Amino acid sequence: MMVSALFTRVGQSSIICIPKLFSPTSSAKRNPNRPTLPSNFAPLRSYPIAGRRFSSVCFFNSGEKNKNNGNFDGEEGGLDWPILKRWDVPWQWQTASLTSLACGLSFVLTGLAETAAIPLLGIKIEELSLDEKAELLLLDQSITTAVILGVIYSIANTFQPLPEDMFRYDLKEPFDLEKGWLLWAVIGLVAALLAIALTGVAMSTFNGEPPQREAILIVYITWLQTDALVRLLPLIGSSSISTACLVVITGVLAPILEETVFRGFFMVSLTKWVPTPIAVLISAAVFAIAHLTPGEFPQLFVLGTALGFSYAQTRNLLTSITIHACWNSGVILILTFLQLQGYDIKEILQAT
């Protein structure tokens, strides 16, 4: 093996000999524009040639790519896929784990604080109208989003300056073939829809309970947090204010929060120790578990995988946020439409 590797290396190399008719030092002084050989040409030694008054200087070309000018092929000449690249993460595992724990605690403590504050403020949930409940939910999500993002960014700012592709929200070049955030959001959304539709059909077939109604097939395609949607049913389609609040919650605040936490911080941090595709899968699994809906783990895992790979492709959080926003708000809008058409949404969701 060593001999074979040696001959392969030699086959990719070359030796160049040039006549030494003058002193290199003096020549360099006389001709400052004289071209220099790349750094991977290593001078060997001078060899006197019999019967002549000059000698030759030989240079060995190792065949490696010169990092300065890039004229030679080497290991960098392979496929350069963005989804395989890792981030340059500035923090260690202690920061990653403690920050993740801080985000979880912030979520729980914020909820407890709000629950305790509502009676103190004289607010009686049972007496609120549907629109007032929707507005209260919007306030709750706004506070939670602000607190958790504040935790992440306050910790990340201690590592300034951060790499340019971390926590990046860039509206430029939305349709660029390689980095266009809107283009890859559309691609990721279509891929997620197809993958989750196939997952839903496969699970139905495995359970021996194929969909019986057309509306159930639609919900299979837009399956997300069924338990949460059942709790929100009174608000869905009840009024334009309630619908608008739910769309802002599910289509703006929740995607910004969850994508910044699960993709922008957690997935990126994992790439310090594991390859990016593995980090995508791990973060997708944590994303699915964090929703606390075990029955929907396969669908949420597939969605999280699509979100992770889309973000890894563009290194722009707007990509995964857009997919997540279309997904969440699409669910609300479709269920609202079905309810206006006379379907029993609660029955459909419970059937799934």
N, C-alpha and C positions, 0 to 999 in steps of 0.2 A: 504493500500500500504506500509506503513512504517513497519507494522508487518510482511508482507510477505517478504520485503527486509531484515528485521532483521533475520528471520529464514533462508533465503537463505544464508545470510552472515555467520551465525552460522554453517550451513550445510557444508560450505566450509572451516571452521576453525577447529582447534583441540586444545586440552589442553593436555600438556605433564607434568606429575609429576615424579620427580626423588627424590630418598631419599637423604636427606641432612645428610650425615654421617661425614662431615668434613667441615672445614671453606673454602669457595671458595678462599679467599685471600691467605691463607697459601698453599692451594693446587696448586694454580696457580704458586706460587713461586717454589714449589717442582717439578712441571711438566710443563715446559714452552711449551711443544709440545701438551699440552691438547687442543683438538678441541673446537672451540667456536661456539655457536649457531648463526644462521643468525639474522640479525637485526630485522626481523619482528616477532621474538619470544620475546615477552615482558614479563619479570618476573612479577608475580602477588604478591604473598606473601607466607610465610611459614605457614604451618598448622601442629600443634603438633598432633601426633597420640597417643591416649590414650594407656597406658600400655607399651609404648616403649620409648627407650632412643634416638630416632632420629626423625627428622621431614622431611616433603616433601616440595620441592620447585616446584611450577607449572609454566609453561610457556604457554602463549597463542599464537597460530599461527593464524594470521589474514587471511591467505590464499593468501595474495598479493605476487606478484613476487618480489623476492629480486633482486635489481638492480645490486648488486655486483657479484652474482654467477649465477643468472638466473635459479634457480632450480624449481621455482614455476610459474604456469601459471597465467596469468592475462590479462590486457587490451592489452599488447604488443603481446599476442599470436595470434592475428588475422592475416589476410592477409597483407603482406608487399609489396605492389605494388609501384614501383618507380614513376609511373605516378601520384600517389596521394600525394606524398611527396612535401612539400614546400621547397623552398630555404631559407637559413638564410640570408635575405637581410639586409645589414648593414646601408642603408640610409633610410631617411624618404620620405614622399610624395613630399615635396618641391624639393628635389634633383631629384627625378624621373621625375616630371613634367617639371622642368626647363631644365634638360638634354635632354628630348624629344623635347622640344621647340628649344633648341640649335642645335640639329641635323637637324631639319626642316629648321631653318634659315641658317645653314651652307650649306645645299643643294641648297637653293635658291640663296644665296649670291655667292656661288662658280660659279653657272651657269651664273649669271649676270657679275661677274668679268671676266669670260672666254669670254663671248660675247663682252664685252667692249675691251678686250685685243687683240682679233683677228684682228680688223682693224688697231690697233696701231702697230701690228707686220707686217703689210703689207700683211696679208694673205687674199686672195679673194676666198671665198668658191666656187663660181660658176666656178672658173678656175681650181679647184683641180680635179685630176683624182679620180676614184673610190677607188683605193688603198690608196691614200693620205687622202681621206675622212674617210676611215676605220681606218687609223692610228690616225687621229685627234680625232675620237670617242674614241679610246683606251686611248689616252692621257687624254681626258676629264674624262672618267670613273676612271682612275687611280688617278687623282687629287681629284675628289669627294670622292672616297673611302678613301684616305689618310686623308683628312680633317675631315670627319665625324668620322672615327675611332679614330683619334687623339683627338677629343672632348670627346668621350666616355671614352677612357682609361685615359686621363688626369684627368677627374673627378673621375673615379673609383679608381685611384691610391691614392687619398687622403683618402681612406678608408682601406688602407693596414693595416694588411694582410687580403685579401679577402678569403672567404671560398673556399675550393679546387674545388668545383663543379661549380664555377662561371667563365665564360669566359675560359672554358676548351677546349683545342684542343689537344687531346691525340690519338696518332696513335697505342697505345698498344692494344693487344687483340681484333682485329677487328671482330672476329667471336665468342666471348664469348656469351653464350646464354642469359644472362641478360643484359650485358652492351656493347656488341660488336657493335661498331659504324657502321661497314660495313654491318653486318648482319641485323641490324635494319634499315639501310638505304635502303637495298633491300626490306625489308618488307614494309617500309613506302612508297617507290616508287610504288610498286605493288598496295598497298591499295589506293594510290592517283590516279593512272591510272584507276582503276576499279571504284572508287567513282566518278571521274570526267566524265568518259565515261557514267555512269548511269545518272549523272546530265545533261550532254549534250543531251542524248536521251530523258530524261524526259522533258526538256525545249523545244525540237523540237516537241515532241508529244503534249505538252500543247499549243504551238503556231500553231499547225496544219501544220507544215512544216517539215516533216521527211526528212533526208538526201537523196539526189538524186544520189549522186556520191560516188564512193568508196573513192576517195581522201578526200572528206568532212568528212567522218567517221574517217579517220586518224587524220584530224585536230581537230575533236571533242575530240579525245583521248589526243591530245597534245595541247589543247587550252590554250594559255597564251598570254595576251597582244597583241591582234589582231591589234589594232590601231598602236602600236609601230612597229610591224612586217611589216605592210604596208609601213611605212616610211623607213624601212630598206631594202625593196625589191630590190632596185638597187644594193645593196651590196651583197645580198645573191647569192652565186654561181658565182659571176662575175669573181673571181680569187681565187687562193689559199691563197694569202695574205689577201684579204678581208674576206674570210671565217675564216681564222685563227684568225684575229682580233676580229671578231664577236664571235667566240667560247670563246676566252679569256675574252671578256667583259661579255658575258651572262653566261659562264660556270665557271668562276673563280672569277672575281672581284665583279660582282653583287651578287652572292650567299654569298660571305664572308661578304660584307657590309650589305646586308639585313638581314641575319641570326644573325649577331652580334647585329644589332639594334633591330629587332623585336622579336627575340627569346632570344638572350643572355642578352639583357638589359631590354627591355620593358616587355616581358612576365615574366621574372624572378622577376622583381620589383613588378609586380601585385600580385605575390604569397605572398607578405607580408600582404595583406589585403583580398584576396579571395582565395578559393581552387585552386589548380593547374589546374584541368580541366576547370574551369571557366576562369582562366587566359589564357589558350590556346585558347578558343573561342573568348575572347575579342581581344587578339593580332592578331588572324586570321582575324577578322573583320577590324581592323585598317590596317593590311597588305593589304587587298583587297581594301580598300578605298584609301590608299596611292598611288595605281597605277593609279588612276584617269581614270579608264575605267569602268563606271557604268554597262555597258552591260555584263561585265565579272565578276561581283561581286560574283555570286554563285560559279563559278569554282575556282576563286582565294581564296575564303573563305574555300572551301573544301581542296585545296592545303595547305593553311596556317594551317588548323587544323591537317592535316597529318604531317606537319613539326613540329608543336608544340608538339604533342604527342610522336613523334619519339625522339625529343630532351629530353623531360621529362623522357623518359624511360632510356636513356643512360647517361644523364647529360654531353654529349659531343657534342660540336657544329659541329664537323666533320660529325655527323650523318645528321643533317638537311642541312648542306652545300652540302654534297654529293647528297642528294635527289634534292635539288634546282639546283645544277650544272647539273646533268643528265637531269633534266626537261628542263632547258633553252637551253643547248647545243643540246639536243635531238630535240627540235623544229627547231633549225637552220639547223641541219644536215638532218632532214626529209624533210624540205622544199627545201633544196638544192638538195636532191635526186629526189624529185618530179619535180623540175624544169628541171633537167637533163633528166628526162623521158618525157619531153614535155608538162607537165601540166602548165596551166596558174595559177601561184601561187596567183597573185593579185585577180583573179576572185574567186578562192577558198576561200581566206580569207574574201573577201567582202561578199561572199555568207553565211559565217558563222555568 
